[in-house]
Amino acid sequence: MALRFLGPLAILLAAALPLAADPPPPAHANWALAGHDAVAIARDGAAQAGRADQALKWRGQVWLFTTPENRAAFEADPARFAPRFRGYCVMALAEGELAPGSPGVFVLHQGRLYLMRSTQARTRFLADPDGWIARAEAGWAALTAR
């Protein structure tokens, strides 16, 4: 009886694979940055949990903020505060993989927010940020071209 469901299951799994153009954001209950305030990360260099009463929806995710001012700043220029590569780990992308980054493990480099999947990845990134970003850009282009 369980075998009867494998066909539909395979179709569902195939439909969930990333498509051309833009992979879906990493899932954290559909909250961007797992509910952390992107503006606070950029301005204070610290991941702070946002508040549900300071939420907005952008690019299919709910973004939470600690203050109305942070929400307004994001609303005015979301690309300035949103993590590069839609929150995927820059190091994984540089190696041709798609793995979610952690909002608690990040680097602000030349005004952009990059998430990492681990502190080890962040340490490796900091040794050559421009080189890793260039490799991640190539990985991102390859993954989004499918």
C-alpha positions in Angstrom: 0.0 0.0 0.0 2.9 2.4 0.8 4.3 1.8 -2.7 1.2 3.4 -4.2 2.2 6.8 -2.8 5.8 6.7 -4.2 4.7 8.1 -7.6 3.0 11.2 -6.2 5.8 11.6 -3.6 8.4 11.6 -6.4 6.4 14.2 -8.3 6.2 16.4 -5.1 9.9 16.1 -4.4 10.8 17.0 -8.0 8.5 20.0 -7.8 10.3 21.2 -4.7 13.7 21.3 -6.4 15.1 24.8 -7.1 14.0 26.1 -10.5 15.8 28.5 -12.9 16.3 32.1 -11.9 15.9 32.3 -8.2 16.0 29.4 -5.6 13.5 29.7 -2.8 14.7 31.3 0.5 15.9 28.9 3.2 12.9 27.9 5.3 12.8 29.1 8.9 9.0 28.9 9.4 8.9 31.3 6.5 10.5 34.0 8.6 13.5 35.7 6.9 16.7 35.4 9.0 14.8 33.0 11.3 13.0 36.1 12.7 16.1 38.2 13.3 16.2 41.9 12.4 18.3 42.5 9.3 18.7 46.2 10.0 20.0 45.5 13.5 22.5 43.1 12.1 23.8 45.6 9.6 23.8 48.6 12.1 24.8 46.9 15.3 26.6 43.9 14.1 24.5 41.6 16.3 21.6 39.2 15.6 18.6 40.4 17.5 15.2 38.8 17.5 12.6 40.9 15.8 9.0 41.5 17.1 5.9 40.2 15.5 4.3 43.6 15.7 7.1 45.0 13.5 6.7 42.6 10.5 6.5 43.0 6.8 6.4 40.7 3.9 9.1 40.9 1.2 10.1 38.4 -1.5 7.7 35.8 -0.1 9.0 35.9 3.5 8.1 37.6 6.7 10.8 40.0 8.0 10.7 40.9 11.6 12.3 44.0 13.2 13.1 45.3 16.6 11.8 48.8 16.1 9.5 50.7 13.8 12.6 52.7 12.6 14.3 49.5 11.6 11.2 48.4 9.7 11.0 51.7 7.9 14.7 51.6 7.0 14.3 48.1 5.5 11.1 49.1 3.7 12.9 52.0 2.1 15.8 49.9 0.8 15.4 46.2 1.4 18.3 45.3 -0.9 20.7 47.2 1.4 19.8 45.1 4.4 18.8 41.7 3.0 21.5 39.0 3.0 23.3 38.3 -0.3 22.4 35.1 -2.0 18.9 35.1 -0.3 20.5 33.9 3.0 22.2 30.9 1.7 25.7 30.2 3.0 28.3 32.0 0.9 30.9 29.2 1.5 28.5 26.4 0.4 27.7 28.4 -2.8 31.4 28.8 -3.5 31.7 25.0 -3.3 28.7 24.5 -5.6 26.2 23.6 -2.8 23.0 25.2 -1.6 22.9 25.3 2.2 21.1 27.8 4.4 23.2 30.2 6.3 22.6 31.1 10.0 21.6 34.6 11.0 23.8 34.1 14.0 26.9 33.4 11.9 27.4 36.3 9.5 30.0 38.7 8.1 29.3 42.3 7.0 31.7 42.9 4.1 31.7 46.0 2.0 28.2 46.9 3.1 26.7 43.5 2.3 25.5 40.8 4.7 26.7 37.3 4.1 25.5 34.4 6.1 27.5 31.3 6.9 26.4 27.8 8.0 29.0 27.5 10.7 31.8 29.4 12.6 34.3 27.3 10.7 32.9 28.6 7.4 33.1 32.1 8.7 36.8 31.7 9.7 37.6 30.3 6.2 35.6 33.2 4.6 37.5 35.8 6.5 40.9 34.5 5.2 39.9 35.6 1.6 36.5 37.3 1.5 36.7 38.7 -2.0 37.9 35.4 -3.4 35.1 33.4 -1.7 32.5 36.0 -2.8 33.7 35.6 -6.4 33.5 31.8 -6.2 30.0 32.1 -4.6 28.8 34.4 -7.4 29.9 31.8 -9.9 28.2 29.1 -7.8 25.0 31.2 -7.5 25.0 31.8 -11.3 25.3 28.1 -12.0 22.6 27.1 -9.5 20.1 29.7 -10.7 20.7 29.0 -14.4 19.2 25.5 -14.1 
